[in-house]
């Protein structure tokens, strides 16, 4: 979870380790995920607000949904 400084809004922060993405062969999948979430607008799909990277990690800033783990509730 992350909080935006100017308006104190909370977001979910998805952190992906680049080395792990490359080893598992998920580089294309990660790129596609970013592309799809950038263009999609639907009430049942999280909105991607920001995406940035450092030398070793990729960060995706998404809507925060509280209430527990979806997979647990299924």
Secondary structure, DSSP 8 states (H G I E B T S, - for coil): -EE-TTT--EEEEEEEEHHHHHHHT-HHHHHHHHHHHHH---TTS--EEEEEE-SSEEEEEEE---SS-HHHH-
